[in-house]
């Protein structure tokens, strides 16, 4: 039996290939994505239901997978596809910057901004740099809640030693706040700077990221306090 929506699907695909997503409404973006998870049903109706339930495109992508899957016409496979999108965007962005020389705050901020796309809880990431200021290893060292992440100096030192590097950049996110350091951020960074220095590790910067941008504590002058 032929698919009654086949002509519409082909037109939507051709429109995307010709113009990109610029002219697409939120539900049309979801409709197009869901072609590849629900090939035999009308994904337009599902897309409208998702927007109605979660309020926006970002609300859909940020929702819990179980809640996404519960929308009529979805299911686990379709939910997994939608949950992959923010992380695919993050991986794409990181792949553009991770091999660059981290010799300026613009590059550093761009890299870490990409790392936190779609992350709703606070995390602390550590990037270990070689002598050429390229990232040798990187990862999430500490996980926090929606408004705080504990700064465990021991875990940071252990991660750095395993990388065999002597220079690091740390970053954490403020999912629901501004990308500026709190008094606690400043005090803990000062302590971390001193502890790392005592064991031969140089902390080059602390980047703070929110959903819109990333900022450098070094550029803001805070590192002049850490002597």
Residue frames relative to the residue before (quaternion, step in Angstrom):
aa qw qx qy qz dx dy dz
X 1.0000 0.0000 0.0000 0.0000 0.00 0.00 0.00
X 0.4332 -0.7079 0.4901 0.2666 3.57 -0.87 0.91
X 0.4952 -0.6453 0.5005 0.2965 3.54 -1.21 0.60
X 0.3932 -0.7532 0.4709 0.2375 3.64 -0.54 1.10
X 0.6989 0.4515 -0.2633 0.4882 3.58 1.24 -0.41
X 0.3669 0.7788 -0.4588 0.2201 3.56 1.29 0.03
X 0.6668 0.5065 -0.3109 0.4496 3.59 0.90 -0.88
X 0.6439 0.5159 -0.3122 0.4710 3.57 0.99 -0.85
X 0.6499 0.5231 -0.3200 0.4490 3.57 0.92 -0.88
X 0.6668 0.5054 -0.3077 0.4531 3.56 0.88 -0.89
X 0.6458 0.5160 -0.3194 0.4633 3.58 1.01 -0.80
X 0.6551 0.5063 -0.3144 0.4643 3.59 1.00 -0.80
X 0.6331 0.5193 -0.3244 0.4736 3.58 1.03 -0.77
X 0.6716 0.4981 -0.2981 0.4604 3.58 0.88 -0.93
X 0.6209 0.5385 -0.3312 0.4635 3.57 1.06 -0.74
X 0.6455 0.5114 -0.3149 0.4719 3.58 0.99 -0.84
X 0.6799 0.4960 -0.2965 0.4515 3.58 0.85 -0.95
X 0.6862 0.4817 -0.2782 0.4688 3.58 1.11 -0.65
X 0.8437 0.1897 -0.0494 0.4997 3.61 0.82 -0.97
X 0.4538 -0.6584 0.4790 0.3622 3.59 1.20 -0.28
X 0.6942 -0.4953 0.3376 0.3985 3.56 -1.28 -0.26
X 0.3663 0.7833 -0.4578 0.2065 3.58 1.29 -0.13
X 0.7735 0.3486 -0.1871 0.4952 3.60 0.87 -0.90
X 0.5170 0.6571 -0.4109 0.3634 3.59 1.27 -0.01
X 0.3794 -0.6717 0.5839 0.2527 3.54 -1.10 0.73
X 0.7033 -0.4847 0.3054 0.4209 3.56 -1.24 0.45
X 0.6940 0.4710 -0.3011 0.4538 3.59 0.82 -0.90
X 0.6210 0.5392 -0.3520 0.4469 3.61 1.10 -0.57
X 0.6066 0.5385 -0.3523 0.4669 3.59 1.09 -0.67
X 0.6724 0.4811 -0.2927 0.4804 3.56 0.93 -0.90
X 0.6161 0.5541 -0.3386 0.4458 3.56 1.01 -0.81
X 0.6720 0.4956 -0.2917 0.4665 3.56 0.91 -0.94
X 0.6441 0.5201 -0.3219 0.4594 3.59 0.92 -0.85
X 0.7169 0.4832 -0.2613 0.4293 3.52 0.85 -0.99
X 0.4173 0.6792 -0.4787 0.3680 3.60 1.26 -0.07
X 0.7465 0.4494 -0.2118 0.4426 3.56 0.97 -0.95
X 0.6900 0.4037 -0.2920 0.5250 3.57 1.29 0.02
X 0.7828 0.1827 -0.0979 0.5867 3.56 1.14 -0.63
X 0.0810 -0.8761 0.4744 0.0290 3.60 0.46 1.23
X 0.7610 0.4192 -0.2050 0.4507 3.61 1.10 -0.46
X 0.7283 0.3813 -0.2542 0.5095 3.62 1.18 0.07
X 0.6268 -0.5503 0.4091 0.3701 3.54 -1.33 0.34
X 0.2020 -0.8202 0.5258 0.1001 3.58 -0.28 1.22
X 0.4837 0.6570 -0.4416 0.3733 3.60 1.24 -0.20
X 0.6617 0.5065 -0.2972 0.4662 3.55 0.94 -0.91
X 0.6500 0.5080 -0.3160 0.4685 3.58 0.98 -0.84
X 0.6438 0.5381 -0.3219 0.4386 3.56 0.94 -0.90
X 0.6491 0.5034 -0.3148 0.4756 3.59 0.94 -0.83
X 0.6487 0.5215 -0.3170 0.4547 3.60 0.99 -0.82
X 0.6389 0.5255 -0.3223 0.4602 3.58 1.03 -0.77
X 0.6662 0.4885 -0.3042 0.4743 3.59 0.89 -0.90
X 0.6430 0.5253 -0.3220 0.4550 3.58 0.98 -0.82
X 0.7011 0.4757 -0.2716 0.4565 3.59 0.95 -0.87
X 0.8190 0.2789 -0.1171 0.4875 3.60 0.84 -0.97
X 0.5719 -0.6942 0.3186 0.2992 3.56 1.29 0.14
X 0.7996 -0.0639 0.0857 0.5910 3.59 1.07 -0.66
X 0.6812 -0.4604 0.3626 0.4388 3.55 -1.31 0.12
X 0.6771 0.4731 -0.2964 0.4795 3.58 0.89 -0.90
X 0.6133 0.5522 -0.3497 0.4435 3.58 1.09 -0.66
X 0.6239 0.5228 -0.3320 0.4767 3.57 1.09 -0.69
X 0.7108 0.4674 -0.2735 0.4490 3.57 0.76 -1.02
X 0.7042 0.4625 -0.2619 0.4706 3.59 1.13 -0.64
X 0.5168 0.6659 -0.4113 0.3468 3.59 1.22 -0.27
X 0.6004 -0.5412 0.4394 0.3917 3.55 -1.27 0.38
X 0.5639 -0.6316 0.4035 0.3467 3.60 -0.92 0.83
X 0.6226 0.5429 -0.3505 0.4413 3.59 1.04 -0.69
X 0.6578 0.5007 -0.3094 0.4700 3.58 1.03 -0.78
X 0.6270 0.5236 -0.3337 0.4704 3.58 1.04 -0.76
X 0.6803 0.5091 -0.2887 0.4413 3.57 0.88 -0.99
X 0.6417 0.5599 -0.3239 0.4120 3.60 1.14 -0.60
X 0.5254 0.6217 -0.4213 0.3999 3.61 1.23 -0.28
X 0.5619 -0.6351 0.4126 0.3328 3.57 -0.87 0.96
X 0.7924 0.2764 -0.2355 0.4902 3.54 -0.83 1.06
X 0.5995 0.5754 -0.3668 0.4183 3.60 1.24 -0.22
X 0.0237 -0.7912 0.6103 0.0310 3.59 -0.50 -1.15
X 0.7354 -0.4691 0.2742 0.4049 3.55 -1.31 0.30
X 0.6755 0.5098 -0.3174 0.4278 3.61 0.78 -0.97
X 0.6721 0.4883 -0.2946 0.4723 3.57 0.93 -0.89
X 0.6356 0.5268 -0.3251 0.4612 3.59 1.04 -0.77
X 0.6377 0.5240 -0.3238 0.4624 3.57 0.98 -0.82
X 0.6249 0.5434 -0.3341 0.4500 3.58 0.99 -0.85
X 0.6989 0.4655 -0.2828 0.4635 3.60 0.82 -0.95
X 0.6603 0.5050 -0.3161 0.4573 3.61 1.00 -0.75
X 0.5998 0.5723 -0.3585 0.4292 3.59 1.19 -0.43
X 0.5703 0.6662 -0.3815 0.2922 3.58 1.05 -0.74
X 0.6870 0.4532 -0.3203 0.4690 3.68 0.72 -0.86
X 0.6780 0.4858 -0.3047 0.4600 3.58 0.96 -0.80
X 0.5962 0.5332 -0.3620 0.4787 3.59 1.12 -0.54
X 0.6315 0.5225 -0.3245 0.4721 3.58 1.03 -0.82
X 0.6477 0.5152 -0.3090 0.4686 3.57 1.01 -0.85
X 0.6758 0.4926 -0.2966 0.4612 3.59 0.87 -0.94
X 0.6222 0.5388 -0.3281 0.4636 3.57 1.04 -0.79
X 0.6830 0.4845 -0.2880 0.4646 3.57 0.88 -0.93
X 0.6541 0.5105 -0.3184 0.4583 3.59 0.94 -0.84
X 0.6424 0.5443 -0.3319 0.4253 3.57 0.98 -0.80
X 0.6455 0.5231 -0.3161 0.4579 3.58 1.20 -0.49
X 0.7854 0.3490 -0.1592 0.4858 3.58 1.14 -0.59
X 0.5879 0.6480 -0.3741 0.3074 3.59 1.07 -0.62
X 0.7027 0.4329 -0.2783 0.4913 3.61 1.16 -0.42
X 0.5180 0.6519 -0.4129 0.3690 3.59 1.27 0.01
X 0.5235 -0.5756 0.5116 0.3646 3.54 -1.30 0.31
X 0.2948 -0.7774 0.5342 0.1528 3.59 -0.65 1.11
X 0.2361 0.8142 -0.4866 0.2110 3.54 0.61 1.20
X 0.7746 0.2263 -0.1816 0.5620 3.58 1.14 0.46
X 0.6034 -0.6073 0.3772 0.3534 3.55 -1.08 0.71
X 0.5836 0.5843 -0.3838 0.4133 3.61 1.06 -0.58
X 0.6759 0.4716 -0.2861 0.4888 3.58 0.92 -0.91
X 0.6583 0.5239 -0.3094 0.4433 3.56 0.93 -0.94
X 0.6760 0.4898 -0.2947 0.4652 3.57 0.88 -0.94
X 0.6333 0.5291 -0.3338 0.4556 3.59 0.99 -0.80
X 0.6508 0.5227 -0.3189 0.4489 3.57 0.94 -0.87
X 0.7406 0.4199 -0.2511 0.4606 3.58 0.72 -1.00
X 0.5537 0.5720 -0.4092 0.4458 3.60 1.12 -0.47
X 0.6632 0.5049 -0.3011 0.4632 3.58 0.95 -0.86
X 0.6167 0.5785 -0.3427 0.4094 3.57 1.05 -0.74
X 0.7703 0.3876 -0.1889 0.4698 3.59 1.03 -0.76
X 0.3466 0.7338 -0.5136 0.2785 3.61 1.19 0.26
X 0.8460 0.1692 -0.1422 0.4852 3.55 -0.85 1.01
X 0.5506 0.6058 -0.4018 0.4104 3.61 1.25 0.03
X 0.2237 -0.8211 0.5160 0.0976 3.59 -0.59 1.13
X 0.7078 0.3782 -0.2557 0.5391 3.61 1.15 -0.50
X 0.5643 -0.5871 0.4436 0.3742 3.56 -1.21 0.42
X 0.0329 -0.7669 0.6409 -0.0089 3.51 -1.13 0.84
X 0.2124 -0.7266 0.6274 0.1822 3.51 -1.27 0.42
X 0.1298 -0.7904 0.5979 0.0299 3.55 -0.74 1.16
X 0.1604 -0.7568 0.6261 0.0977 3.51 -1.21 0.63
X 0.1043 -0.7577 0.6419 0.0545 3.56 -0.96 0.94
X 0.1943 -0.7842 0.5839 0.0796 3.55 -0.74 1.11
X 0.1914 -0.8229 0.5328 0.0486 3.56 -0.70 1.16
X 0.4014 -0.6871 0.5469 0.2600 3.54 -1.14 0.68
X 0.7460 -0.4120 0.2692 0.4486 3.59 -1.27 -0.02
X 0.6762 0.4730 -0.2903 0.4844 3.58 1.22 -0.41
X 0.4811 -0.6995 0.3957 0.3502 3.58 1.35 0.24
X 0.4653 0.6106 -0.4902 0.4128 3.54 1.05 0.84
X 0.5221 -0.6452 0.4564 0.3206 3.56 -1.09 0.73
X 0.2220 -0.7801 0.5749 0.1078 3.55 -0.72 1.12
X 0.7835 -0.0782 0.0592 0.6136 3.59 1.01 -0.78
X 0.0218 -0.7985 0.6001 -0.0419 3.53 -1.15 0.62
X 0.2364 0.7863 -0.5553 0.1325 3.55 -1.07 0.59
X 0.5669 -0.5429 0.4856 0.3847 3.51 -1.40 0.15
X 0.1938 -0.8084 0.5507 0.0757 3.56 -0.61 1.16
X 0.8033 0.0994 -0.0168 0.5870 3.57 1.05 -0.77
X 0.1969 -0.7594 0.6121 0.0993 3.55 -1.03 0.92
X 0.1135 -0.7968 0.5909 0.0553 3.56 -1.04 0.81
X 0.6398 -0.4937 0.4073 0.4254 3.52 -1.29 -0.45
X 0.7621 -0.3623 0.2622 0.4682 3.55 -1.20 -0.48
X 0.8095 0.2581 -0.1278 0.5116 3.62 1.14 -0.40
X 0.8015 0.1777 -0.1063 0.5610 3.62 1.17 -0.02
X 0.0852 -0.7590 0.6423 0.0647 3.53 -1.23 0.59
X 0.3848 -0.7264 0.5091 0.2552 3.62 -0.74 0.95
X 0.3170 -0.7427 0.5607 0.1831 3.58 -1.03 0.80
X 0.0544 -0.8125 0.5800 -0.0232 3.56 -0.18 1.31
X 0.3220 -0.7877 0.4972 0.1693 3.56 -0.20 1.34
X 0.6297 0.5590 -0.3398 0.4191 3.58 0.97 -0.84
X 0.6654 0.4995 -0.3066 0.4623 3.59 0.91 -0.88
X 0.6424 0.5242 -0.3239 0.4557 3.56 1.01 -0.79
X 0.6577 0.5027 -0.3023 0.4726 3.58 0.95 -0.90
X 0.6548 0.5155 -0.3143 0.4546 3.59 0.93 -0.89
X 0.6482 0.5133 -0.3159 0.4653 3.58 0.93 -0.86
X 0.6658 0.5085 -0.2982 0.4574 3.58 0.96 -0.89
X 0.6502 0.5164 -0.3193 0.4568 3.60 0.93 -0.84
X 0.6458 0.5266 -0.3285 0.4447 3.58 0.98 -0.80
X 0.6606 0.5170 -0.3069 0.4495 3.59 1.11 -0.61
X 0.3715 -0.7429 0.4755 0.2898 3.57 1.22 -0.49
X 0.5490 0.6079 -0.3972 0.4138 3.59 1.22 0.42
X 0.3273 -0.7464 0.5488 0.1860 3.53 -1.28 0.38
X 0.7160 0.3467 -0.2456 0.5538 3.59 1.28 0.14
X 0.0053 0.8081 -0.5885 0.0233 3.57 -0.93 0.88
X 0.1782 -0.7014 0.6710 0.1612 3.48 -1.43 0.30
X 0.1527 -0.7762 0.6027 0.1051 3.57 -0.91 0.84
X 0.0498 -0.7833 0.6193 0.0218 3.55 -1.23 0.49
X 0.0479 0.7685 -0.6377 -0.0195 3.51 -1.17 0.59
X 0.4177 -0.7343 0.4954 0.2022 3.53 -1.22 0.51
X 0.2218 -0.7017 0.6581 0.1588 3.50 -1.36 0.51
X 0.2344 -0.8377 0.4701 0.1493 3.62 0.24 1.23
X 0.8039 0.2372 -0.1049 0.5352 3.57 1.04 -0.78
X 0.6920 0.4590 -0.2756 0.4842 3.58 1.20 0.37
X 0.6740 -0.4646 0.3794 0.4312 3.52 -1.33 -0.30
X 0.4769 -0.6748 0.4721 0.3071 3.63 -1.11 0.52
X 0.4524 0.6464 -0.4735 0.3916 3.55 0.77 1.10
X 0.5284 -0.6648 0.4200 0.3200 3.60 -1.00 0.74
X 0.3813 -0.6778 0.5789 0.2450 3.54 -1.11 0.73
X 0.6781 -0.4468 0.3623 0.4576 3.58 -1.26 0.09
X 0.6365 0.5195 -0.3268 0.4671 3.58 1.05 -0.75
X 0.6200 0.5426 -0.3398 0.4535 3.60 0.98 -0.82
X 0.6716 0.5025 -0.2955 0.4574 3.58 0.92 -0.94
X 0.6790 0.4956 -0.2950 0.4542 3.58 0.87 -0.96
X 0.6861 0.4774 -0.2901 0.4661 3.59 0.89 -0.91
X 0.6314 0.5218 -0.3363 0.4646 3.60 1.02 -0.73
X 0.6154 0.5402 -0.3331 0.4675 3.58 1.05 -0.76
X 0.6650 0.4931 -0.2943 0.4775 3.58 0.92 -0.94
X 0.6635 0.5085 -0.3044 0.4567 3.56 0.91 -0.93
X 0.6153 0.5533 -0.3372 0.4489 3.58 0.98 -0.86
X 0.6904 0.4867 -0.2744 0.4596 3.60 0.90 -0.98
X 0.6666 0.5003 -0.3077 0.4590 3.57 0.91 -0.92
X 0.6661 0.4976 -0.3040 0.4651 3.59 0.90 -0.90
X 0.6334 0.5388 -0.3285 0.4479 3.58 0.98 -0.83
X 0.6603 0.5294 -0.3064 0.4357 3.57 1.01 -0.81
X 0.7390 0.3465 -0.2189 0.5346 3.61 1.20 -0.43
X 0.6428 -0.5953 0.3025 0.3755 3.57 1.20 0.51
X 0.5726 0.5608 -0.3908 0.4526 3.59 1.19 0.47
X 0.2392 -0.7858 0.5576 0.1201 3.57 -0.85 0.98
X 0.2500 -0.7439 0.6049 0.1348 3.53 -0.83 1.08
X 0.2482 -0.8230 0.4983 0.1130 3.58 -0.38 1.25
X 0.7981 -0.1256 0.1160 0.5777 3.59 1.01 -0.70
X 0.1944 -0.7147 0.6532 0.1573 3.51 -1.38 0.30
X 0.1562 -0.8053 0.5709 0.0336 3.55 -0.55 1.25
X 0.1232 -0.7748 0.6170 0.0614 3.55 -1.00 0.89
X 0.1327 -0.8249 0.5492 -0.0180 3.53 -0.76 1.18
X 0.0272 -0.7448 0.6616 0.0826 3.53 -1.16 0.64
X 0.7653 -0.3943 0.2301 0.4537 3.61 -1.20 -0.16
X 0.7274 0.4484 -0.2336 0.4639 3.59 1.23 -0.41
X 0.8182 -0.0729 0.0976 0.5619 3.59 0.98 -0.74
X 0.3362 -0.7005 0.5851 0.2322 3.53 -1.39 0.03
X 0.1262 -0.7927 0.5928 0.0657 3.56 -1.12 0.66
X 0.3816 -0.7309 0.5362 0.1804 3.54 -1.21 0.70
X 0.3916 -0.7098 0.5348 0.2384 3.58 -0.79 0.99
X 0.5986 0.5544 -0.3646 0.4487 3.58 1.11 -0.61
X 0.6784 0.4897 -0.2889 0.4652 3.57 0.85 -0.95
X 0.6758 0.4992 -0.2892 0.4588 3.57 1.08 -0.72
X 0.5889 -0.6378 0.3369 0.3646 3.60 1.28 0.04
X 0.4583 0.7137 -0.4446 0.2878 3.59 1.20 -0.04
X 0.6430 0.5525 -0.3411 0.4062 3.59 1.01 -0.70
X 0.5433 0.6017 -0.4141 0.4139 3.60 1.20 -0.26
X 0.6083 0.5523 -0.3406 0.4571 3.57 1.30 -0.34
X 0.6956 0.5105 -0.2607 0.4331 3.56 1.16 -0.65
X 0.3121 0.7570 -0.5114 0.2607 3.60 0.47 1.14
